[in-house]
Amino acid sequence: PNKGGPRVDYNEVYFAEVERKLAKNIDQTISYLQKTAARMPKGSDRRFELLLQSLNLYQEQASYVRNEEARSYDQGWKQWDAGGRKGAEPKLDVSDSRRLWVNVADHADKLLGEYPRNKKADVITYTYAESLDFVGRSKEAAKAFTQLIQKYPNSVMAGEAYSSLGDFYFDRIDFRNAMNNYKLALKYPRSKRYVWAMYKLGWCSYNLQSYKGALQYWKNVVSFSRRNAQKKTILLKDEAMRDMVGAWAETKDIDGAIAYYKANGGEKFIGSFLKLLSDTFSENGQYPAAISTLKRYQKIDPYGEAAPETQKEVIALASELSRKELLWSELTQLAKLYGPSGVWSERNKENRKLFLETQQMIKDQMIYYAKLTHKAAQKSDAAVAYEAAKRGYFLFLQNYPTSKEAAEVKYNIADIDHYLKDYDSAAKAYLEIASLGKEKAVLYEGEKVKDNIHRKVSKYMLEDYQLAFE
């Protein structure tokens, strides 16, 4: 196995290769079928079967080529993304498959013209309409789907046509008309697009702000897929479970969401739901509710990869509330829970990149909020604000006493003490920096030394000791 690299799905590789070979060989088969059909009497059953086989092969070929275009685009986009997104962003090129879908449309139209009353005319009509849609002639496609429904109302293909009409209106943000067509599609349970219509009804309801309705449709998708364990329905089940997150967040039904996910094997979505709900509370200025929601997530998944980021959000919310005691308490928890000696780090030690990023994040958060509080104190010129900043700096030193930022933090503490006329404390802080020696008594800007402050702090130390003596 390629540890740390992308996992290769050998089934996908196999099917992709098979599709490429089939696409190349289809032209030869179609040519043979059409030559044979040309020798048959027009209107004969044998000629129809040969032409229908040709149509099906055209359709398969167009599908194979469209899949290959999508794979090529995905691969190109991933390479562009991994390479730092340099140059023009790759675009999906469907010119080859579009040409083939035009062949499908033309062939289907001719076949319907010669055999308008054939028992398979409904299927051919759907193929014709679908191919028009693929080549961008969506209005003509919608008209063909409508004609199919009118002409073959009892056919399973009418159900698929209703679903396709739903897509037509959905793409135009006409969610009410889309919903009407998807609902009519549900009257055809044997249709291949039955569960798709159900799934899209969830999105119609969501976009129309009927969040409980959306949840119910998506729950129906999950129930249906559990009864019909086919690849397509399983994929839609996962999509429905994922999409529910937004609807659950809108209803703010935390207990209902957690109970549902646990009962239906969707535990992995609980964290996403709670984080999204917290974001919703934050956007509405409901910071205590947001914090409470994030704390609940931490209890459910304390060792998950996203747990440290969740605590980071809690800290940001505490800052928004201007509750300094809560801020320092949560920063202390950040180091305690996710620092190098914590249980979280032990559980995630195999993910070296995540571990290192988390440790850097903890350090950055501590010094950021100490400096932010110091800046606010300078603006307000309030002694209590300066004391709060010192609390933040001392918390940083408690966790990172030998870090390269320690000299700067101690320098800031000394500066605050001097401003507050606590000259003895200021002098002692300056002494600590001076005691580091000329090489270590420096300020950094990133990884580079910005300023050597050894001489400066030695002078300030003497001045403050003199002021303290006086």
Order of alpha helices (4+ residues) and beta strands (2+ residues): alpha-alpha-alpha-alpha-alpha-alpha-alpha-alpha-alpha-alpha-alpha-alpha-alpha-alpha-alpha-alpha-alpha-alpha-alpha-alpha-beta-beta-alpha
